[in-house]
Amino acid sequence: MRHVEIVVLNWNGWQDTLCCIASLQRLDYPDFHLLVVDNASTDGSVEQIKKAMPSVELLQTGANLGFGGGCNAGIELALARGADYVWLVNSDATVDCRSLSALVRVADENLALASVGSVVYEADQRDKIQLWGGGRINLWTGHSRHQLSPGVPDFISGASLLLRRTALEEVGLFDQMAFFMYWEDSDLALRLRKAGWQLAVADDSRIMHKQSASLGKGSSLLDQYFTQSGVRFLRRHAPIPFIPISLMLLRMLAKRLAIGDMGRVRAVLKGFLAA
């Protein structure tokens, strides 16, 4: 039986995190340990989680390290404890009780798999697929989109991401210096694939996920981080970075200008300049 360490990253969202923990505690997989990592929340998350779930281990980073950095803190501890797999689950997600068993079953059947994802459904429309494991990236246009039907994606979403220990030991963890938020899962996937590892989706692993719960969908801060990380990702992985970066910026700016949201236009430009 493979031992799985589950890492849930919390930042100012203890209500969602408690729902996530409750669903994880109902998993039918027999050999797992749950670690909640708090990314220096300011909303009383640590106290609320300790009060509601005193038996759950809580690791405090002491600073907001971003998504990749916060997850890395948990992954490093999980690997030090001898985990065979690390399962990252977004704090604004809830999981089906059979979801982890399905992920491990797929991973165990193919030792070339570095990561396995779940079929992710909208939290408020549980029959609507948000993404099938991950997404596709066009390195010539700079366009990233969710995959909505069966198939092998270019990357596995961090919303539900099972990672094999030996793959992480070979390739490394998230690049938290380059990606504070967004595109870090895509970067890790491309690094894994370049090293010869494969990705897969466990069709029977089902989770329900809110979109952009930490920052709010359509926020200026989301636009800033998405742009900054996207530019850095394309500089690293695109054959001719100038082309997809230009096209990505034009799309993002045109959409925000069309709705007259100058705050989000400025956020996109700020992200580009910070990259």
Buried (B, 14 or more C-beta within 10 A) or exposed (E): EBBBBBBBBBBBBBBBBBBBBEBBEEBEBEEBEBBBBBBBBEEEBBEBBBEBBEEBEBBBBEEBBBBBBBBBBBBBBBBEEEBBBBBBBBBBBBBBBBBBBBBBBBBBEEEEBBBBBBBBBBBEEEEEBBBBBBBBBBBEBBEBEBBEEEEBBBBBBBBBBBBBBEBBEBBEBBBBEBBBBBBBBBBBBBBBBEEEBBBBBBEBBBBBBBBEBBBEEEBBBBBBBBBBBBBBBBBBBBEEBEBBBEBBBEBBBEEBEEEEBEEBBBBBBBBBEBB
